[in-house]
Amino acid sequence: MKVDSRTFRKALGCFPTGVAVVTTLDSQGKPVGVTISSFTSVSLEPPLVLFCLANTSGNLADFKASGHFAVNVLREDQRELSMRFAGRGADKWAEVPRTTWETGSPIIGQCLANLDCRVVAVHEGGDHLIFVGEVDRLEYGTAGQPLIYFRGDYAALGNTTLP
Ligand SMILES: Cc1cc2nc3c(=O)[nH]c(=O)nc-3n(C[C@H](O)[C@H](O)[C@H](O)COP(=O)(O)O)c2cc1C
């Protein structure tokens, strides 16, 4: 059966994800950031995570060259940040609080969690590249709700209690 890409996208949209901004530095040391939902854990020991970046991303070369990235997990009130880093606006970084830790990748403030990673492998995956990183340092908060992406739109966690 040939899977058409529209149906494929719709089916994948049934799997809810969080939203993160992956960041690195370009060759001039300027911050770079892209909104992603393709973030997942890979290994506990060593601590590995991955994300997938489209071959068409204008920032692909920067992530390949720098050898490091940070994953900034967004809160539900950071939807504007998600939209900004999913676009090609002039100054994505205006008024975004940020710092750096071990690798130099931008660590965005007020996120649910931040993970500073060194690239340990890059795999081809169809029209994306899969970046695998070893986590050097991380921080997370126990308060706050995540920004969710579901069926092609933003969503929030419901307050329902599971049986
Ligand atoms: C919620 C959300 C999740 C996304 N997830 C990914 C992803 O996992 N990988 C990817 O390559 N692009 C993803 N995108 C699209 C990129 O954010 C978008 O293509 C961005 O414009 C790429 O910017 P660049 O070309 O400047 O790198 C996502 C967009 C949104 C809104």
Ligand as a Chemical Component Dictionary entry (heavy atoms), coordinates in Angstrom:
data_LIG
# 
_chem_comp.id                   LIG 
_chem_comp.type                 NON-POLYMER 
_chem_comp.pdbx_formal_charge   0 
_chem_comp.three_letter_code    LIG 
# 
loop_
_chem_comp_atom.comp_id 
_chem_comp_atom.atom_id 
_chem_comp_atom.alt_atom_id 
_chem_comp_atom.type_symbol 
_chem_comp_atom.charge 
_chem_comp_atom.model_Cartn_x 
_chem_comp_atom.model_Cartn_y 
_chem_comp_atom.model_Cartn_z 
_chem_comp_atom.pdbx_ordinal 
LIG C1  C1  C 0 4.967  22.260 16.705 1  
LIG C2  C2  C 0 6.010  22.179 15.619 2  
LIG C3  C3  C 0 6.862  21.078 15.565 3  
LIG C4  C4  C 0 7.843  20.983 14.568 4  
LIG N1  N1  N 0 8.693  19.917 14.575 5  
LIG C5  C5  C 0 9.696  19.841 13.675 6  
LIG C6  C6  C 0 10.641 18.789 13.716 7  
LIG O1  O1  O 0 10.581 17.917 14.569 8  
LIG N2  N2  N 0 11.636 18.790 12.789 9  
LIG C7  C7  C 0 11.729 19.747 11.824 10 
LIG O2  O2  O 0 12.652 19.683 11.006 11 
LIG N3  N3  N 0 10.845 20.775 11.754 12 
LIG C8  C8  C 0 9.836  20.843 12.670 13 
LIG N4  N4  N 0 8.957  21.884 12.626 14 
LIG C9  C9  C 0 9.082  22.869 11.560 15 
LIG C10 C10 C 0 10.199 23.872 11.826 16 
LIG O3  O3  O 0 10.047 24.512 13.074 17 
LIG C11 C11 C 0 10.139 24.914 10.703 18 
LIG O4  O4  O 0 10.242 24.271 9.460  19 
LIG C12 C12 C 0 11.163 25.961 10.773 20 
LIG O5  O5  O 0 10.736 26.977 9.932  21 
LIG C13 C13 C 0 12.521 25.546 10.288 22 
LIG O6  O6  O 0 13.268 26.739 10.308 23 
LIG P1  P1  P 0 14.650 26.882 9.532  24 
LIG O7  O7  O 0 14.414 26.531 8.096  25 
LIG O8  O8  O 0 14.991 28.321 9.734  26 
LIG O9  O9  O 0 15.578 25.939 10.208 27 
LIG C14 C14 C 0 7.968  21.999 13.603 28 
LIG C15 C15 C 0 7.093  23.097 13.652 29 
LIG C16 C16 C 0 6.126  23.191 14.643 30 
LIG C17 C17 C 0 5.231  24.394 14.692 31 
# 
loop_
_chem_comp_bond.comp_id 
_chem_comp_bond.atom_id_1 
_chem_comp_bond.atom_id_2 
_chem_comp_bond.value_order 
_chem_comp_bond.pdbx_ordinal 
LIG C1  C2  SING 1  
LIG C2  C3  SING 2  
LIG C2  C16 DOUB 3  
LIG C3  C4  DOUB 4  
LIG C4  N1  SING 5  
LIG C4  C14 SING 6  
LIG N1  C5  DOUB 7  
LIG C5  C6  SING 8  
LIG C5  C8  SING 9  
LIG C6  O1  DOUB 10 
LIG C6  N2  SING 11 
LIG N2  C7  SING 12 
LIG C7  O2  DOUB 13 
LIG C7  N3  SING 14 
LIG N3  C8  DOUB 15 
LIG C8  N4  SING 16 
LIG N4  C9  SING 17 
LIG N4  C14 SING 18 
LIG C9  C10 SING 19 
LIG C10 O3  SING 20 
LIG C10 C11 SING 21 
LIG C11 O4  SING 22 
LIG C11 C12 SING 23 
LIG C12 O5  SING 24 
LIG C12 C13 SING 25 
LIG C13 O6  SING 26 
LIG O6  P1  SING 27 
LIG P1  O7  DOUB 28 
LIG P1  O8  SING 29 
LIG P1  O9  SING 30 
LIG C14 C15 DOUB 31 
LIG C15 C16 SING 32 
LIG C16 C17 SING 33 
# 
